[in-house]
Amino acid sequence: MRSVIQRVSSASVTIEGVVKSSIASGLMVLIGIEDADTFEDIEWLCGKICRLRIFNDAEGVMNVSIQESGGDVLLISQFTLHASTKKGNRPSYIKAARPEVAIPLYEKFIAELEKQLGKKVFTGEFGADMKVALVNDGPVTIIIDSKNRE
C-alpha cells in the first residue's frame, strides 16, 4: 500500500461537477492498493497516518498528530501511485490491484482509519473521474509505503 499524505488547510473532491467531500484543516491522503496488500498493511498504515506528528504545537514545531489536532481526513483512492516508469514513457500500472481486489481493501482501509481516528473519514469515489483541490499547508507532503515500512 502506498500513500501520499498532505497537511492541508482545505481540500475537496468533486465528481461530475458536484462536491462529494470537503474538509478544512487536516490531511488529504491518496492511497494506492496493490495485489499483495493485506489487512496487516491496512492496520500499519492507518496507525502511521493517525500518529504522524506533522501539525504544529504551541511553539510552531511539528509535534502534533491528526488525532491531537482534531482535523479531518480526506481519503482518495489513486491507482496511479503504483505507476512503473522503468520501461518507456507510458507508465505501467501492473502492480495496482484490480477493482475486485482493491475495492474491498479500500473499504476496509476506510473502516480501520475511522476506527483508529475515532471519527468519520471523508472520501472520494473509487474508480470515479475525480477533481481534487487542496491547499497544502507548509507545504508538508509525506510518502509512505507499507511494504518498505519507512
MORAZI-V879071 format. One record per pair of residues at least 24 apart in sequence whose C-alpha atoms are under 7 Angstrom apart, sorted by sequence separation. I is the first residue (numbers start at 1). J is the second residue. D is the distance in Angstrom with one decimal. If there is no record, write none. Layout:
BEGIN
((I | J | D) (I | J | D))
END
This chain:
BEGIN
((5 | 29 | 4.6) (4 | 29 | 5.7) (5 | 30 | 6.6) (3 | 29 | 6.6) (4 | 30 | 5.1) (3 | 30 | 5.4) (4 | 31 | 6.8) (3 | 31 | 4.6) (2 | 31 | 5.9) (3 | 32 | 6.2) (2 | 32 | 5.1) (1 | 32 | 5.7) (2 | 33 | 6.7) (1 | 33 | 4.9) (1 | 34 | 6.2) (1 | 37 | 6.0) (1 | 41 | 6.6) (26 | 66 | 6.7) (26 | 71 | 4.3) (27 | 72 | 6.4) (28 | 73 | 5.8) (29 | 74 | 6.1) (30 | 75 | 6.0) (31 | 76 | 6.2) (32 | 77 | 6.1) (25 | 71 | 5.4) (26 | 72 | 4.7) (27 | 73 | 4.8) (28 | 74 | 4.7) (29 | 75 | 4.8) (30 | 76 | 4.8) (31 | 77 | 4.9) (32 | 78 | 5.1) (33 | 79 | 6.6) (75 | 121 | 7.0) (25 | 72 | 6.6) (26 | 73 | 5.7) (27 | 74 | 6.3) (28 | 75 | 6.1) (29 | 76 | 6.2) (30 | 77 | 5.8) (31 | 78 | 5.6) (32 | 79 | 4.9) (74 | 121 | 6.3) (75 | 122 | 6.1) (76 | 123 | 5.8) (30 | 78 | 6.0) (73 | 121 | 5.5) (74 | 122 | 4.7) (75 | 123 | 4.8) (76 | 124 | 5.2) (23 | 72 | 6.2) (32 | 81 | 5.3) (72 | 121 | 7.0) (73 | 122 | 6.1) (74 | 123 | 5.4) (75 | 124 | 6.7) (77 | 126 | 6.0) (32 | 82 | 6.4) (67 | 117 | 6.1) (23 | 74 | 6.8) (35 | 95 | 6.9) (34 | 95 | 5.6) (35 | 96 | 6.7) (34 | 96 | 4.5) (35 | 97 | 4.7) (33 | 96 | 5.9) (34 | 97 | 4.3) (33 | 97 | 5.8) (35 | 101 | 6.8) (46 | 112 | 6.9) (50 | 116 | 7.0) (42 | 109 | 5.7) (46 | 113 | 5.3) (50 | 117 | 6.3) (33 | 102 | 6.0) (43 | 112 | 6.8) (2 | 81 | 6.7) (21 | 122 | 6.0) (45 | 146 | 6.2) (21 | 123 | 6.3) (21 | 124 | 6.8) (20 | 124 | 6.6) (41 | 146 | 5.7) (13 | 124 | 6.1) (15 | 129 | 6.5) (15 | 130 | 5.1) (14 | 130 | 5.7) (15 | 131 | 6.5) (13 | 130 | 6.3) (14 | 131 | 5.0) (13 | 131 | 5.6) (14 | 132 | 6.4) (13 | 132 | 4.5) (12 | 132 | 5.8) (13 | 133 | 6.4) (12 | 133 | 5.3) (11 | 133 | 5.5) (12 | 134 | 6.4) (11 | 134 | 4.0) (10 | 134 | 5.6) (11 | 135 | 6.4) (10 | 135 | 5.5) (8 | 134 | 6.6) (9 | 135 | 5.7) (8 | 135 | 5.5) (9 | 136 | 6.5) (8 | 136 | 4.4) (9 | 137 | 5.6) (7 | 136 | 5.9) (8 | 137 | 4.7) (6 | 136 | 6.4) (7 | 137 | 5.5) (7 | 140 | 5.4) (6 | 140 | 5.7) (7 | 141 | 6.7) (6 | 141 | 4.5) (5 | 141 | 5.6) (6 | 142 | 6.5) (4 | 141 | 6.9) (5 | 142 | 5.1) (4 | 142 | 5.8) (5 | 143 | 6.2) (4 | 143 | 4.6) (3 | 143 | 5.7) (4 | 144 | 6.6) (3 | 144 | 5.3) (2 | 144 | 5.9) (3 | 145 | 6.3) (2 | 145 | 4.3) (1 | 145 | 5.7) (2 | 146 | 6.3) (1 | 146 | 5.3) (1 | 147 | 6.9))
END
